[in-house]
Each structure stands twice: as C-alpha cells, then as structure tokens.
Amino acid sequence: MSKVAVVFWSGTGNTEAMAKAVEEGAKNAGAEVTEFGCEFTAENLKDFDAIAFGCPAMGAEVLEEGEFDPMFTSLESSLGGKKIALFGSYGWGDGQWMRDWEERAESAGAMLQTESVMANEEPDDAALGECRALGAALAA
C-alpha cells in the first residue's frame, strides 16, 4: 500500500474541496492518505511515497505568501526524486502561478506524476473528477 500526503492551504474552502477529492481518489486506489496543512516539513517527506500539494493563486498569481510558500520553499531542496502532484484554485489570470509552481518543482528535481489541476473559483464536478484522478495517479 502506498502512502500519500495531501498538503494544502485554503482561504475560501475551494482548494480544501479539491484536497478532499484528491484524498478520495488516492484512498479509492488503495493508498493510505494523511492530510497536512503548512506544518508539513522536509522530515515528513521520508514517510510518504507521494505528495499532493494544493494552494490557490494569490495576489499577482503567486502561492499564498504567509504560510504555504515559506513551507514549500523549505521543502524544495528535499524534493529531488519525490513523486508529487499540484492542484489549486484561482479567481483571475490564466494560471501562470501554476506554471511557475510546476517549474519550481521540476527544477528542484521533483517528479510530477500527472497534469496539475486548476479550478477557476469553486471547483465544479469536472475539476473534482480531475482531483480524484490526480489522487489515484499518486497512489499508483
């Protein structure tokens, strides 16, 4: 059984809804899933086969700067060879924050396991389905 961490920050509940769908997909695919907020550390990485990171776009299409981005930055040097996936919601722009985030993760040596999932505002059924598929891909 694979072990998957779902690590996210949500201000309005949109990214949290996506995280719950990721968890559902991973569990349905047979993974043991643990949910984390921004308390996730590099020390936690060793306990999981894969990690799903979720954060909405904030400000000028950046990751949430108070808690999530500092946590993710602290992990970057430890992501080499780790299986990860990214998801989040946004309210404006065209998803540049996700493309920048993917580039950061890949530059750190992380292995993106599936297409990242973005939802404009509240995730619809299609976005939640994509989140379930993201979770299942991490469990594989």
Helices and strands as residue ranges (DSSP letters): E 3-8, H 14-28, E 32-36, H 42-45, E 50-54, E 57-58, E 62-63, H 68-75, G 76-78, E 83-90, H 96-107, E 111-112, E 117-120, H 125-139
